[in-house]
Amino acid sequence: MTHPDTSPHPPLRARSRARKPNERSNGSRVQPLASSRDRTPTFDDKLLRLLHAAARVFADVGYDRASMRRIAAEAELSLAGIYHYVASKEELLYWIQLHTFDSLLQGLESSLEGEADPTRRLAAGVRNHIRHFGANMQELRVCARELEALEGEAYAAVHERRRAYFEAVHGLVIGLHPDRAADRGSWLATANLFGMLNWFYQWYDAERSRVGLDELAAQQTALFLDGYIASGGTSGEEA
């Protein structure tokens, strides 16, 4: 039986209650982001450089302590130049996270093309995740730490993309045991897989490590498969 607080599809991060789309954490209303009303920016080279610079600053000092002036300096732009692309610091955080999860989903789709074997599909998914964040480690730090800094529609949009990515990887885990329906065991296994994958930002340094990203991905895939397949895909209570 599925317990209410451990269903296969809870939010990625526990929350005291769900926010309404235009509600701040204190219950007040928040306006949509300026660019979400007026335009969807193209991710050209200048905007991507700005997002990477903002991610470095957010990862270094935290979102709350970061200033637009410091981000401008990091991006080698004028302060006025930043506002050509975004209306606020919150919008920068929004686009960093939305672009990250869109990129992960696109990379996952591409990596799975033409691959039918369930274990190789999972390996491709893990490799896509590690390669992406190995090249974008500051974005991983920001995505791991700063979702709660977003409010209202920005929070809802990013949370939806994070969920979509989680469910795409969850589908790969379910595929390892196609005879079993999606349940708490497969959801917990997926959550634990992400815990292992995302933690590498705490210790991995591409410039110093003797382990390449693909070798790391292969090792993490093997660790997961040895545990999950051996357990029959069950949770602890079901085993």
ROSE-4610 file (N, C-alpha, C; in Angstrom, 1 decimal, always signed):
// ROSE-4610
residu = [M/M/M/T/T/T/H/H/H/P/P/P/D/D/D/T/T/T/S/S/S/P/P/P/H/H/H/P/P/P/P/P/P/L/L/L/R/R/R/A/A/A/R/R/R/S/S/S/R/R/R/A/A/A/R/R/R/K/K/K/P/P/P/N/N/N/E/E/E/R/R/R/S/S/S/N/N/N/G/G/G/S/S/S/R/R/R/V/V/V/Q/Q/Q/P/P/P/L/L/L/A/A/A/S/S/S/S/S/S/R/R/R/D/D/D/R/R/R/T/T/T/P/P/P/T/T/T/F/F/F/D/D/D/D/D/D/K/K/K/L/L/L/L/L/L/R/R/R/L/L/L/L/L/L/H/H/H/A/A/A/A/A/A/A/A/A/R/R/R/V/V/V/F/F/F/A/A/A/D/D/D/V/V/V/G/G/G/Y/Y/Y/D/D/D/R/R/R/A/A/A/S/S/S/M/M/M/R/R/R/R/R/R/I/I/I/A/A/A/A/A/A/E/E/E/A/A/A/E/E/E/L/L/L/S/S/S/L/L/L/A/A/A/G/G/G/I/I/I/Y/Y/Y/H/H/H/Y/Y/Y/V/V/V/A/A/A/S/S/S/K/K/K/E/E/E/E/E/E/L/L/L/L/L/L/Y/Y/Y/W/W/W/I/I/I/Q/Q/Q/L/L/L/H/H/H/T/T/T/F/F/F/D/D/D/S/S/S/L/L/L/L/L/L/Q/Q/Q/G/G/G/L/L/L/E/E/E/S/S/S/S/S/S/L/L/L/E/E/E/G/G/G/E/E/E/A/A/A/D/D/D/P/P/P/T/T/T/R/R/R/R/R/R/L/L/L/A/A/A/A/A/A/G/G/G/V/V/V/R/R/R/N/N/N/H/H/H/I/I/I/R/R/R/H/H/H/F/F/F/G/G/G/A/A/A/N/N/N/M/M/M/Q/Q/Q/E/E/E/L/L/L/R/R/R/V/V/V/C/C/C/A/A/A/R/R/R/E/E/E/L/L/L/E/E/E/A/A/A/L/L/L/E/E/E/G/G/G/E/E/E/A/A/A/Y/Y/Y/A/A/A/A/A/A/V/V/V/H/H/H/E/E/E/R/R/R/R/R/R/R/R/R/A/A/A/Y/Y/Y/F/F/F/E/E/E/A/A/A/V/V/V/H/H/H/G/G/G/L/L/L/V/V/V/I/I/I/G/G/G/L/L/L/H/H/H/P/P/P/D/D/D/R/R/R/A/A/A/A/A/A/D/D/D/R/R/R/G/G/G/S/S/S/W/W/W/L/L/L/A/A/A/T/T/T/A/A/A/N/N/N/L/L/L/F/F/F/G/G/G/M/M/M/L/L/L/N/N/N/W/W/W/F/F/F/Y/Y/Y/Q/Q/Q/W/W/W/Y/Y/Y/D/D/D/A/A/A/E/E/E/R/R/R/S/S/S/R/R/R/V/V/V/G/G/G/L/L/L/D/D/D/E/E/E/L/L/L/A/A/A/A/A/A/Q/Q/Q/Q/Q/Q/T/T/T/A/A/A/L/L/L/F/F/F/L/L/L/D/D/D/G/G/G/Y/Y/Y/I/I/I/A/A/A/S/S/S/G/G/G/G/G/G/T/T/T/S/S/S/G/G/G/E/E/E/E/E/E/A/A/A]
num = [1/1/1/2/2/2/3/3/3/4/4/4/5/5/5/6/6/6/7/7/7/8/8/8/9/9/9/10/10/10/11/11/11/12/12/12/13/13/13/14/14/14/15/15/15/16/16/16/17/17/17/18/18/18/19/19/19/20/20/20/21/21/21/22/22/22/23/23/23/24/24/24/25/25/25/26/26/26/27/27/27/28/28/28/29/29/29/30/30/30/31/31/31/32/32/32/33/33/33/34/34/34/35/35/35/36/36/36/37/37/37/38/38/38/39/39/39/40/40/40/41/41/41/42/42/42/43/43/43/44/44/44/45/45/45/46/46/46/47/47/47/48/48/48/49/49/49/50/50/50/51/51/51/52/52/52/53/53/53/54/54/54/55/55/55/56/56/56/57/57/57/58/58/58/59/59/59/60/60/60/61/61/61/62/62/62/63/63/63/64/64/64/65/65/65/66/66/66/67/67/67/68/68/68/69/69/69/70/70/70/71/71/71/72/72/72/73/73/73/74/74/74/75/75/75/76/76/76/77/77/77/78/78/78/79/79/79/80/80/80/81/81/81/82/82/82/83/83/83/84/84/84/85/85/85/86/86/86/87/87/87/88/88/88/89/89/89/90/90/90/91/91/91/92/92/92/93/93/93/94/94/94/95/95/95/96/96/96/97/97/97/98/98/98/99/99/99/100/100/100/101/101/101/102/102/102/103/103/103/104/104/104/105/105/105/106/106/106/107/107/107/108/108/108/109/109/109/110/110/110/111/111/111/112/112/112/113/113/113/114/114/114/115/115/115/116/116/116/117/117/117/118/118/118/119/119/119/120/120/120/121/121/121/122/122/122/123/123/123/124/124/124/125/125/125/126/126/126/127/127/127/128/128/128/129/129/129/130/130/130/131/131/131/132/132/132/133/133/133/134/134/134/135/135/135/136/136/136/137/137/137/138/138/138/139/139/139/140/140/140/141/141/141/142/142/142/143/143/143/144/144/144/145/145/145/146/146/146/147/147/147/148/148/148/149/149/149/150/150/150/151/151/151/152/152/152/153/153/153/154/154/154/155/155/155/156/156/156/157/157/157/158/158/158/159/159/159/160/160/160/161/161/161/162/162/162/163/163/163/164/164/164/165/165/165/166/166/166/167/167/167/168/168/168/169/169/169/170/170/170/171/171/171/172/172/172/173/173/173/174/174/174/175/175/175/176/176/176/177/177/177/178/178/178/179/179/179/180/180/180/181/181/181/182/182/182/183/183/183/184/184/184/185/185/185/186/186/186/187/187/187/188/188/188/189/189/189/190/190/190/191/191/191/192/192/192/193/193/193/194/194/194/195/195/195/196/196/196/197/197/197/198/198/198/199/199/199/200/200/200/201/201/201/202/202/202/203/203/203/204/204/204/205/205/205/206/206/206/207/207/207/208/208/208/209/209/209/210/210/210/211/211/211/212/212/212/213/213/213/214/214/214/215/215/215/216/216/216/217/217/217/218/218/218/219/219/219/220/220/220/221/221/221/222/222/222/223/223/223/224/224/224/225/225/225/226/226/226/227/227/227/228/228/228/229/229/229/230/230/230/231/231/231/232/232/232/233/233/233/234/234/234/235/235/235/236/236/236/237/237/237/238/238/238/239/239/239]
x = [+0.9/+0.0/+0.9/+0.5/+1.3/+0.8/+1.8/+1.5/+1.3/+0.5/+0.2/+1.5/+2.5/+3.6/+4.8/+4.6/+5.7/+5.1/+4.2/+3.7/+4.8/+4.6/+5.6/+5.9/+5.0/+5.2/+5.1/+5.8/+5.8/+6.7/+6.6/+7.5/+9.0/+9.9/+11.3/+11.9/+11.3/+11.8/+10.6/+10.6/+9.5/+9.1/+7.8/+7.4/+6.2/+6.1/+5.1/+3.7/+3.5/+2.3/+2.6/+1.7/+2.0/+1.7/+2.5/+2.2/+1.3/+0.5/-0.3/+0.7/+0.3/+1.3/+1.8/+0.9/+1.4/+1.5/+2.0/+2.0/+3.5/+3.9/+5.2/+5.1/+6.3/+6.3/+5.6/+5.5/+4.8/+3.3/+2.8/+1.4/+1.0/+1.9/+1.6/+1.7/+1.1/+1.1/+2.4/+2.8/+4.0/+3.6/+4.2/+3.9/+4.8/+4.3/+5.1/+6.4/+7.4/+8.7/+8.4/+9.2/+9.0/+9.1/+10.2/+10.4/+9.4/+8.8/+7.9/+6.6/+6.3/+5.2/+5.4/+6.7/+6.9/+7.6/+8.5/+9.3/+9.9/+10.3/+11.2/+12.5/+13.6/+14.9/+15.5/+16.1/+16.9/+18.2/+18.6/+19.8/+21.0/+21.3/+22.5/+23.7/+24.9/+26.1/+26.2/+25.8/+25.9/+25.1/+23.8/+23.0/+23.5/+24.0/+24.6/+25.8/+26.6/+27.8/+27.3/+26.2/+25.7/+25.1/+24.4/+23.9/+25.0/+26.1/+27.2/+27.9/+28.0/+28.7/+27.8/+26.5/+25.6/+25.7/+25.7/+25.8/+27.1/+28.2/+29.5/+29.3/+28.7/+28.5/+27.6/+26.4/+25.5/+26.1/+26.9/+27.6/+28.6/+29.3/+30.4/+29.8/+28.9/+28.5/+27.0/+26.3/+24.9/+24.0/+22.8/+21.9/+21.6/+21.3/+20.9/+22.0/+23.2/+24.3/+24.9/+24.4/+24.9/+24.3/+25.0/+24.5/+24.6/+23.7/+23.7/+25.1/+25.6/+26.9/+28.0/+28.0/+29.1/+28.9/+27.6/+27.4/+27.8/+27.5/+27.9/+29.4/+30.1/+31.6/+32.1/+31.5/+31.9/+31.6/+30.5/+30.1/+30.8/+31.6/+32.3/+31.3/+30.1/+29.1/+28.9/+28.3/+27.9/+26.7/+26.4/+25.2/+24.0/+24.0/+22.9/+22.7/+23.9/+23.8/+23.1/+23.2/+22.5/+21.0/+20.5/+19.0/+18.5/+19.4/+19.0/+18.4/+18.9/+18.5/+17.5/+17.6/+16.8/+16.4/+15.3/+14.8/+15.2/+15.7/+16.1/+17.0/+17.5/+18.4/+17.6/+16.3/+15.4/+15.3/+15.2/+15.0/+16.3/+17.4/+18.7/+18.6/+18.2/+18.2/+17.1/+16.0/+15.0/+15.5/+16.2/+16.7/+17.8/+18.7/+19.7/+19.1/+18.1/+17.5/+16.7/+15.9/+15.1/+15.9/+17.0/+17.8/+18.6/+19.0/+19.7/+18.8/+17.6/+16.7/+16.2/+16.0/+15.7/+16.9/+18.1/+19.3/+19.4/+19.2/+19.3/+18.2/+17.0/+16.0/+16.3/+16.8/+17.2/+18.3/+19.3/+20.4/+20.0/+19.1/+18.6/+17.9/+17.1/+16.3/+17.3/+18.3/+19.3/+20.1/+20.5/+21.3/+20.6/+19.3/+18.5/+18.1/+18.3/+17.8/+18.4/+17.5/+18.0/+18.4/+18.4/+18.8/+17.6/+17.5/+16.4/+16.7/+18.0/+18.3/+18.2/+17.4/+17.1/+18.4/+19.4/+20.6/+21.4/+21.5/+22.3/+21.5/+20.2/+19.4/+19.7/+19.7/+20.0/+21.5/+22.4/+23.8/+23.9/+23.1/+23.2/+22.6/+21.5/+21.0/+21.9/+22.6/+23.6/+24.7/+25.2/+26.3/+25.9/+24.7/+24.2/+24.2/+23.8/+23.7/+25.1/+26.0/+27.4/+28.1/+28.0/+28.7/+28.2/+26.9/+26.3/+26.8/+26.7/+27.1/+28.6/+29.3/+30.8/+31.3/+30.6/+30.9/+30.2/+29.3/+28.5/+28.4/+29.5/+29.4/+28.8/+29.0/+28.4/+26.9/+26.4/+24.9/+24.3/+25.1/+24.6/+24.5/+25.5/+25.5/+24.3/+24.0/+22.9/+21.5/+21.4/+20.2/+19.9/+21.0/+20.9/+20.5/+20.9/+20.8/+19.7/+19.4/+18.6/+17.2/+16.6/+15.3/+14.3/+14.5/+13.6/+13.6/+14.7/+14.8/+13.8/+13.3/+12.3/+10.9/+10.1/+8.7/+7.7/+6.5/+5.3/+5.5/+5.2/+5.3/+6.7/+7.7/+9.0/+9.3/+8.9/+9.1/+8.3/+7.1/+6.2/+6.8/+7.3/+7.8/+9.1/+10.0/+11.2/+10.9/+10.0/+9.6/+9.0/+8.2/+7.7/+8.7/+9.8/+10.8/+11.7/+11.9/+12.6/+11.9/+10.6/+9.7/+9.8/+9.7/+9.7/+11.0/+12.1/+13.4/+13.5/+13.0/+13.0/+12.2/+11.0/+10.1/+10.7/+11.4/+12.1/+13.1/+13.9/+14.9/+14.2/+13.1/+12.3/+11.8/+11.4/+11.0/+12.1/+13.4/+14.5/+14.6/+14.5/+14.5/+13.4/+12.2/+11.1/+11.3/+12.0/+12.3/+13.2/+14.0/+14.8/+14.0/+12.8/+11.8/+10.5/+10.4/+9.1/+7.9/+8.2/+7.1/+6.4/+7.1/+6.6/+6.1/+4.9/+4.4/+5.2/+5.1/+5.8/+5.2/+6.1/+5.7/+6.7/+6.5/+7.4/+8.8/+9.0/+10.4/+11.1/+10.5/+11.2/+11.4/+10.4/+10.6/+11.8/+11.8/+12.9/+14.3/+14.3/+15.5/+16.0/+15.1/+15.4/+15.9/+15.2/+15.6/+17.0/+17.3/+18.7/+19.7/+19.3/+20.2/+20.6/+19.6/+19.9/+20.8/+20.6/+21.4/+22.9/+23.1/+24.5/+25.0/+24.3/+24.7/+25.0/+24.1/+24.3/+25.3/+25.7/+26.6/+28.0/+28.3/+29.7/+30.2/+29.3/+29.8/+30.6/+30.4/+31.0/+32.5/+32.9/+34.2/+34.9/+34.2/+34.9/+35.5/+36.7/+37.4/+38.0/+37.4/+37.8/+39.3/+39.8/+41.2/+42.2/+41.8/+42.7/+42.4/+41.2/+40.8/+41.5/+41.8/+42.4/+41.2/+40.0/+38.8/+38.1/+37.9/+37.2/+35.7/+34.9/+33.5/+32.8/+33.2/+32.5/+32.9/+34.1/+34.4/+33.6/+33.5/+32.7/+31.2/+30.7/+29.3/+29.1/+30.1/+30.0/+30.1/+30.9/+31.0/+29.7/+29.1/+27.9/+26.7/+26.7/+25.7/+25.8/+27.1/+27.3/+26.9/+27.2/+26.8/+25.3/+24.6/+23.1/+22.5/+23.0/+22.5/+22.7/+23.9/+24.2/+23.2/+22.9/+22.0/+20.5/+20.1/+18.7/+18.2/+19.0/+18.6/+18.6/+19.7/+19.8/+18.6/+18.1/+17.0/+15.6/+15.6/+14.4/+13.6/+14.2/+13.4/+12.5/+12.6/+11.7/+12.3/+11.4/+11.9/+12.2/+12.8/+13.2/+12.0/+10.8/+9.7/+9.2/+9.4/+8.8/+9.7/+11.0/+12.0/+11.8]
y = [-1.2/+0.0/+1.2/+2.3/+3.5/+4.4/+4.9/+5.8/+7.2/+8.0/+9.4/+10.2/+10.1/+10.9/+10.4/+9.2/+8.6/+8.1/+8.8/+8.3/+8.4/+7.7/+7.7/+9.0/+10.0/+11.3/+12.5/+12.5/+13.7/+14.8/+16.1/+17.1/+16.7/+17.2/+16.9/+17.3/+18.4/+18.8/+19.0/+18.5/+18.6/+20.0/+20.3/+21.6/+21.6/+22.6/+22.6/+22.6/+23.3/+23.3/+23.8/+23.4/+23.9/+25.3/+26.0/+27.4/+27.6/+28.6/+28.9/+29.6/+29.5/+30.0/+31.4/+32.4/+33.7/+34.1/+33.2/+33.4/+33.3/+34.3/+34.2/+33.3/+33.0/+32.1/+32.7/+34.0/+34.6/+34.8/+34.3/+34.4/+35.6/+36.6/+37.7/+37.4/+38.3/+38.0/+38.5/+37.9/+38.2/+38.4/+39.4/+39.6/+38.6/+38.3/+37.4/+38.1/+37.3/+37.9/+38.7/+39.8/+40.7/+40.0/+39.2/+38.6/+37.4/+36.9/+35.8/+36.4/+37.7/+38.4/+38.8/+39.3/+40.0/+39.2/+38.3/+37.6/+36.3/+35.5/+34.3/+34.6/+34.8/+35.2/+34.0/+34.3/+33.3/+33.1/+31.9/+31.6/+31.8/+33.1/+33.4/+33.3/+33.5/+33.4/+34.4/+35.6/+36.7/+36.3/+35.9/+35.5/+34.3/+33.3/+32.2/+32.5/+33.4/+33.9/+34.6/+35.4/+36.1/+35.0/+34.0/+33.0/+32.2/+31.9/+31.2/+32.1/+33.4/+34.3/+34.4/+34.5/+34.6/+33.3/+32.2/+30.9/+30.9/+31.4/+31.4/+32.3/+33.4/+34.3/+33.7/+33.2/+32.6/+31.4/+30.6/+29.4/+29.9/+31.0/+31.5/+32.1/+33.1/+33.8/+33.6/+32.8/+32.5/+33.6/+33.2/+34.0/+35.3/+35.2/+36.3/+37.4/+37.0/+38.0/+38.5/+37.8/+38.3/+39.6/+40.4/+41.7/+41.7/+42.5/+42.6/+43.3/+44.1/+44.8/+43.8/+42.8/+41.8/+40.9/+40.5/+39.7/+40.4/+41.6/+42.4/+42.4/+42.6/+42.5/+41.1/+40.1/+38.7/+38.4/+39.0/+38.7/+39.7/+40.6/+41.7/+42.5/+42.8/+43.6/+44.9/+45.9/+47.0/+46.6/+47.3/+47.1/+47.3/+48.3/+48.5/+47.4/+46.8/+45.8/+44.5/+44.2/+43.1/+43.2/+44.5/+44.7/+44.6/+44.5/+44.2/+42.8/+41.9/+40.5/+40.1/+40.7/+40.3/+41.5/+41.4/+42.5/+42.5/+41.4/+41.3/+40.1/+40.1/+39.0/+37.7/+37.8/+36.6/+36.0/+36.8/+36.3/+35.6/+36.1/+35.4/+33.9/+33.9/+32.5/+31.6/+32.2/+31.5/+30.9/+31.7/+31.3/+30.3/+30.4/+29.5/+28.1/+28.0/+26.7/+26.2/+27.0/+26.5/+26.0/+26.8/+26.4/+25.1/+24.9/+23.7/+22.5/+22.5/+21.3/+21.1/+22.2/+22.0/+21.3/+21.7/+21.1/+19.7/+19.4/+18.0/+17.1/+17.6/+16.8/+16.6/+17.6/+17.5/+16.5/+16.6/+15.7/+14.3/+14.1/+12.8/+12.2/+12.9/+12.4/+12.0/+12.8/+12.5/+11.3/+11.2/+10.0/+8.7/+8.7/+7.5/+7.1/+7.9/+7.7/+6.4/+5.4/+4.2/+3.1/+3.4/+2.5/+1.8/+0.5/-0.2/-1.0/-1.4/-2.1/-1.3/-1.8/-1.0/-0.6/-1.5/-1.1/-0.1/-0.2/+0.8/+2.1/+2.1/+3.3/+4.1/+3.3/+4.0/+4.5/+3.7/+4.2/+5.4/+5.5/+6.7/+7.9/+7.7/+8.8/+9.3/+8.4/+8.8/+9.5/+9.0/+9.7/+11.1/+11.3/+12.6/+13.5/+13.1/+13.9/+14.3/+13.4/+13.6/+14.5/+14.2/+15.1/+16.5/+16.7/+18.0/+18.8/+18.2/+19.0/+19.0/+18.0/+18.1/+19.3/+19.7/+20.9/+22.2/+22.0/+23.1/+23.0/+22.8/+22.5/+23.6/+24.9/+26.0/+25.9/+25.6/+25.5/+24.4/+23.3/+22.2/+22.7/+23.5/+24.0/+24.9/+25.7/+26.7/+25.9/+24.9/+24.1/+23.3/+22.9/+22.1/+23.0/+24.2/+25.1/+26.1/+26.6/+27.9/+27.8/+26.6/+26.6/+27.4/+27.3/+28.0/+29.5/+30.1/+31.5/+32.0/+31.2/+31.6/+31.7/+32.5/+32.7/+32.6/+32.3/+32.4/+31.6/+32.3/+31.6/+31.1/+31.8/+31.4/+30.1/+30.0/+28.7/+27.6/+27.9/+26.8/+26.3/+27.2/+26.8/+25.9/+26.3/+25.6/+24.2/+24.3/+23.0/+22.0/+22.5/+21.6/+21.0/+21.8/+21.2/+20.2/+20.5/+19.6/+18.3/+18.4/+17.2/+16.4/+17.1/+16.4/+15.6/+16.2/+15.5/+14.3/+14.5/+13.4/+12.3/+12.6/+11.5/+10.8/+11.5/+10.9/+9.9/+10.2/+9.3/+8.2/+8.5/+7.5/+6.5/+6.9/+6.0/+5.0/+5.5/+4.6/+3.5/+3.9/+3.0/+2.0/+2.4/+1.5/+0.5/+0.9/+0.0/-1.1/-1.0/-2.1/-3.3/-3.0/-4.1/-3.8/-4.0/-3.7/-4.5/-5.6/-6.4/-5.8/-4.8/-4.2/-2.8/-2.4/-1.1/-0.1/+1.2/+2.2/+2.3/+2.3/+2.2/+3.0/+2.9/+3.6/+3.2/+1.9/+1.3/+2.0/+2.1/+2.7/+4.2/+4.8/+6.3/+6.5/+5.7/+5.9/+5.6/+4.6/+4.2/+5.4/+6.0/+7.2/+8.3/+8.6/+9.7/+9.4/+8.2/+7.8/+7.9/+7.6/+7.7/+9.2/+10.1/+11.5/+12.0/+11.5/+11.8/+11.5/+10.4/+10.0/+10.8/+11.0/+11.8/+13.2/+13.9/+15.3/+15.6/+14.7/+14.9/+15.2/+14.8/+14.8/+16.3/+17.2/+18.6/+19.0/+18.2/+18.4/+18.0/+17.1/+16.5/+16.4/+16.5/+16.3/+17.5/+17.5/+18.6/+18.1/+18.5/+18.0/+18.2/+19.3/+19.7/+18.8/+18.3/+17.6/+16.1/+15.7/+14.3/+13.4/+12.2/+11.2/+10.4/+10.7/+10.0/+10.9/+10.4/+11.1/+11.0/+11.9/+12.0/+10.7/+10.1/+8.9/+7.7/+7.7/+6.6/+6.8/+8.0/+8.2/+7.8/+8.2/+7.8/+6.3/+5.6/+4.1/+3.5/+4.0/+3.5/+3.7/+4.9/+5.2/+4.3/+4.1/+3.2/+1.8/+1.3/+0.0/-0.2/+0.8/+0.8/+0.7/+1.6/+1.6/+0.3/-0.2/-1.5/-2.7/-2.7/-3.8/-3.9/-2.7/-2.6/-2.8/-2.0/-2.0/-3.3/-3.8/-5.1/-6.3/-6.2/-7.3/-7.3/-6.1/-6.0/-6.4/-6.5/-6.8/-5.6/-4.4/-3.1/-2.8/-3.4/-3.2/-2.1/-1.5/-0.7/-1.6/-1.0/-1.8/-2.6/-1.9/-2.5/-3.7/-3.6/-4.6/-5.8/-5.6/-6.7/-7.8]
z = [+0.0/+0.0/+0.0/-0.8/-0.8/+0.3/+1.1/+2.2/+1.7/+2.3/+1.8/+1.6/+2.5/+2.5/+1.7/+1.1/+0.3/-1.0/-1.6/-2.9/-4.0/-5.1/-6.1/-6.7/-6.5/-7.2/-6.3/-5.2/-4.3/-5.0/-4.5/-5.0/-4.8/-5.7/-5.6/-4.2/-3.6/-2.3/-1.5/-0.2/+0.7/+1.0/+1.0/+1.3/+2.3/+3.1/+4.1/+3.5/+2.4/+1.6/+0.2/-0.7/-2.1/-2.3/-3.0/-3.3/-4.5/-4.5/-5.7/-6.7/-8.0/-9.0/-8.8/-8.2/-8.1/-6.6/-5.8/-4.4/-3.9/-3.0/-2.4/-1.2/-0.6/+0.5/+1.7/+1.8/+2.9/+2.6/+1.5/+1.2/+0.3/+0.1/-0.7/-2.2/-3.0/-4.4/-5.1/-6.1/-6.9/-8.3/-9.0/-10.4/-11.2/-12.4/-13.3/-13.7/-14.0/-14.4/-15.7/-15.9/-17.0/-18.3/-18.5/-19.8/-20.0/-18.9/-19.1/-19.7/-19.4/-20.0/-21.4/-21.7/-22.9/-24.0/-23.6/-24.5/-23.9/-24.8/-24.4/-25.0/-24.2/-24.8/-25.6/-26.7/-27.4/-26.6/-26.5/-25.7/-26.6/-27.0/-27.8/-27.0/-27.6/-26.9/-25.7/-26.0/-24.9/-23.7/-24.0/-22.8/-22.1/-22.8/-22.2/-21.3/-21.8/-21.0/-19.8/-19.9/-18.7/-17.7/-18.2/-17.3/-16.6/-17.3/-16.7/-15.7/-16.0/-15.0/-13.8/-13.9/-12.8/-12.0/-12.6/-11.9/-11.1/-11.6/-10.9/-9.6/-9.8/-8.6/-7.6/-8.0/-7.1/-6.4/-7.1/-6.5/-5.4/-5.7/-4.9/-3.6/-3.7/-2.5/-2.1/-2.9/-2.6/-3.3/-3.6/-4.3/-3.6/-2.3/-1.5/-1.4/-1.4/-1.2/-2.6/-3.7/-5.0/-5.4/-6.1/-6.6/-8.1/-8.7/-10.2/-10.6/-9.8/-10.2/-10.2/-9.3/-9.3/-10.5/-10.8/-11.9/-13.2/-13.3/-14.5/-14.7/-13.6/-13.7/-14.1/-13.5/-13.8/-15.3/-15.8/-17.2/-18.2/-17.7/-18.5/-19.3/-18.6/-19.2/-18.3/-18.9/-18.1/-17.3/-16.2/-15.4/-16.3/-17.1/-18.0/-19.0/-19.4/-20.4/-20.0/-18.7/-18.1/-18.4/-18.2/-18.3/-19.7/-20.7/-22.0/-22.1/-21.2/-21.3/-20.2/-19.0/-17.9/-17.1/-16.3/-15.6/-14.1/-13.7/-12.2/-12.0/-10.7/-10.3/-10.3/-9.8/-9.8/-11.2/-12.2/-13.6/-14.0/-13.6/-13.9/-13.3/-12.1/-11.4/-12.1/-12.5/-13.2/-14.5/-15.4/-16.7/-16.5/-15.5/-15.2/-15.0/-14.1/-13.8/-14.9/-15.6/-16.7/-17.8/-18.2/-19.3/-18.9/-17.7/-17.2/-17.4/-17.0/-17.1/-18.5/-19.2/-20.6/-21.4/-21.1/-21.7/-21.3/-20.0/-19.6/-20.3/-20.4/-21.1/-22.6/-23.2/-24.6/-24.8/-23.9/-24.0/-23.7/-22.8/-22.5/-23.7/-24.3/-25.4/-26.5/-26.8/-27.8/-27.5/-26.2/-25.8/-25.9/-25.8/-25.8/-27.2/-28.1/-29.5/-30.0/-30.4/-31.0/-30.1/-28.8/-27.7/-27.1/-27.1/-26.6/-25.3/-25.1/-23.9/-22.6/-21.6/-20.4/-19.6/-19.5/-18.7/-19.5/-20.8/-21.6/-21.6/-21.6/-21.6/-20.2/-19.1/-17.9/-17.9/-18.4/-18.5/-19.3/-20.4/-21.2/-20.5/-19.7/-18.9/-17.8/-17.1/-16.1/-16.8/-17.9/-18.6/-19.1/-19.6/-20.0/-18.8/-17.6/-16.4/-16.0/-15.9/-15.4/-16.4/-17.7/-18.7/-18.6/-18.5/-18.5/-17.3/-16.1/-14.9/-14.7/-15.3/-15.3/-16.0/-17.0/-17.8/-17.3/-16.3/-15.8/-14.3/-13.6/-12.2/-11.3/-11.7/-11.0/-11.1/-12.3/-12.4/-11.6/-11.4/-10.5/-9.1/-8.6/-7.3/-7.1/-8.1/-8.0/-8.0/-8.9/-9.0/-7.7/-7.1/-5.8/-4.6/-4.6/-3.4/-3.5/-4.7/-4.8/-5.4/-5.5/-6.0/-5.1/-3.8/-2.9/-3.0/-3.7/-3.8/-4.8/-5.7/-6.7/-6.1/-6.7/-6.2/-7.3/-6.9/-7.9/-9.1/-10.3/-11.6/-11.9/-11.5/-11.8/-11.0/-9.8/-9.0/-9.7/-10.1/-10.6/-12.0/-12.8/-14.1/-13.9/-13.1/-12.9/-12.2/-11.2/-10.6/-11.5/-12.5/-13.5/-14.4/-14.7/-15.6/-14.8/-13.5/-12.7/-12.5/-12.3/-12.2/-13.5/-14.7/-15.9/-16.1/-15.7/-15.8/-14.9/-13.6/-12.7/-13.2/-13.8/-14.3/-15.5/-16.3/-17.4/-17.0/-16.0/-15.4/-14.6/-13.9/-13.3/-14.3/-15.5/-16.5/-16.9/-16.9/-17.2/-16.1/-14.8/-13.7/-13.8/-14.1/-14.2/-15.3/-16.4/-17.5/-17.1/-16.0/-15.5/-15.0/-14.6/-14.1/-14.8/-16.1/-16.8/-16.3/-15.6/-15.1/-13.8/-13.3/-12.1/-12.4/-11.8/-12.0/-11.3/-11.7/-10.9/-9.5/-8.5/-7.2/-6.3/-5.0/-4.1/-4.2/-4.5/-4.6/-5.8/-6.9/-8.1/-7.9/-7.2/-7.0/-6.0/-4.9/-4.0/-4.6/-5.5/-6.1/-7.0/-7.7/-8.6/-7.7/-6.6/-5.7/-5.2/-4.8/-4.4/-5.5/-6.7/-7.8/-8.0/-8.0/-8.1/-6.9/-5.7/-4.6/-4.9/-5.4/-5.8/-6.9/-8.0/-9.1/-8.8/-8.0/-7.7/-6.7/-5.9/-4.8/-5.3/-6.5/-7.0/-7.1/-7.1/-7.1/-5.8/-4.7/-3.5/-3.5/-4.4/-4.3/-5.6/-6.8/-8.1/-8.6/-9.0/-9.7/-11.0/-12.1/-13.4/-13.7/-13.2/-13.5/-12.7/-11.5/-10.7/-10.6/-10.9/-10.7/-11.8/-11.4/-12.3/-12.9/-12.5/-13.0/-14.0/-15.2/-16.2/-16.0/-16.6/-16.4/-16.9/-18.0/-18.4/-17.5/-17.0/-16.1/-14.8/-14.3/-13.1/-13.4/-14.5/-14.9/-14.9/-15.5/-15.6/-14.2/-13.3/-11.9/-11.2/-11.3/-10.6/-11.2/-12.5/-13.1/-12.5/-12.5/-12.0/-10.5/-9.7/-8.3/-8.1/-8.9/-8.9/-9.4/-10.5/-11.0/-10.1/-9.5/-8.6/-7.4/-6.9/-5.8/-6.2/-7.2/-7.6/-8.2/-9.1/-9.8/-8.8/-7.9/-6.9/-6.0/-5.7/-4.7/-5.3/-6.6/-7.3/-7.5/-7.3/-7.5/-6.4/-5.2/-4.1/-3.1/-2.3/-1.2/-0.1/+1.0/+2.1/+2.8/+2.9/+3.5/+2.7/+1.3/+0.5/+0.4/+0.6/+0.4/+1.4]
